[in-house]
Amino acid sequence: MTAQPNPTRTSAPETRLEVTVQAAETMPPKQWTLTCDPPGGDHPDAAAACAALEKGKAPFAPVPKDMACTQISGGPQTATITGTWRGERVTASYNRSNGCEIARWDRLIPVFQDAGGEV
């Protein structure tokens, strides 16, 4: 007798992230849930967001403290990502306060924007 697959069995996604983005201190934050493998959640473009995270090298790592960064401001935007990535707990904060942080932000633009454009 061959075992039949159980169609009601589901497994928790390896990736489940809560993304919070704030365009400015005075504006309300936008929040999304993002799952990958397969892309889902209520993120406006989960497929692009998951692809950006997959493409990035250490997408949750902070800028090293000894890194020389240009002292330019890219804007007041901030973001946090918390949850599970590939089964590992992650907590990361992002901003656009200097050249290194702007570059880090830009690598994950699909994660931080909605279908209508950048936050």
C-alpha positions in Angstrom: 0.0 0.0 0.0 1.4 3.4 -1.0 1.1 6.3 1.5 -1.1 9.1 0.2 0.1 12.7 0.6 -1.7 14.7 3.2 -3.1 17.8 1.5 -4.0 19.5 4.8 -0.4 19.3 6.1 1.4 22.6 5.9 4.8 23.5 7.2 5.7 26.9 8.5 7.8 28.9 6.0 11.5 29.0 6.6 11.3 32.7 6.0 8.8 34.9 7.8 9.7 38.5 8.2 8.0 41.6 9.6 9.1 44.7 7.6 8.4 48.1 9.0 9.3 51.2 7.0 8.8 54.9 8.0 9.3 57.6 5.4 9.8 60.3 8.1 9.4 60.7 11.9 6.1 62.5 11.4 4.6 59.9 9.1 2.9 56.6 10.1 5.0 53.5 9.4 4.0 51.0 6.7 4.2 47.3 7.8 4.2 44.1 5.9 4.7 40.4 6.4 7.0 38.7 4.0 7.4 35.0 3.4 9.7 33.4 0.9 9.9 29.9 -0.7 7.3 30.6 -2.1 7.0 34.4 -1.9 4.0 35.6 0.0 2.6 37.5 2.9 1.0 40.9 2.5 4.1 42.6 1.0 3.1 44.4 -2.2 5.8 42.7 -4.3 6.9 39.6 -2.3 8.7 38.0 -5.2 11.0 41.1 -5.8 11.6 41.5 -2.1 12.6 37.8 -1.6 14.8 38.1 -4.7 16.6 41.1 -3.3 17.2 39.4 0.0 18.5 36.2 -1.8 20.8 38.3 -3.9 22.3 40.3 -1.1 25.4 39.2 0.8 24.5 39.2 4.5 21.4 41.5 4.0 20.9 41.8 7.7 24.4 42.6 8.8 25.0 46.1 10.0 27.6 48.4 8.6 31.0 47.5 10.2 31.9 50.1 12.9 35.3 50.7 11.4 33.9 51.3 7.9 34.8 54.7 6.4 31.5 56.2 5.1 30.7 59.4 3.2 28.9 61.8 5.5 25.9 62.5 3.3 22.3 62.1 4.2 20.0 60.2 1.9 16.8 61.1 3.7 14.9 60.5 7.0 13.7 57.0 6.0 14.1 54.2 8.5 13.2 50.5 8.5 13.4 47.4 10.6 13.2 43.7 9.6 12.5 41.1 12.3 11.6 37.5 12.1 13.1 34.3 10.6 15.3 34.1 7.5 16.1 30.6 6.3 15.2 29.3 9.8 17.5 31.8 11.6 16.2 34.6 13.8 17.1 38.1 12.5 16.7 41.6 13.7 18.0 44.5 11.6 17.6 48.2 11.4 18.2 50.4 8.4 18.4 54.1 7.7 19.9 56.5 5.1 22.1 58.6 7.4 25.4 58.2 5.5 26.9 56.7 2.3 27.3 53.2 3.8 23.7 53.1 5.1 22.4 54.4 1.8 24.2 51.7 -0.1 22.8 49.1 2.4 19.3 50.5 2.0 19.6 50.6 -1.8 20.5 46.9 -2.0 17.1 46.1 -0.4 14.9 48.7 -2.1 12.4 46.1 -3.3 11.9 45.1 0.4 11.3 48.7 1.5 9.0 50.0 -1.2 5.4 49.4 -2.0 3.9 48.9 -5.4 3.6 52.6 -5.9 7.3 53.4 -5.4 9.9 54.1 -2.8 8.8 54.9 0.7 
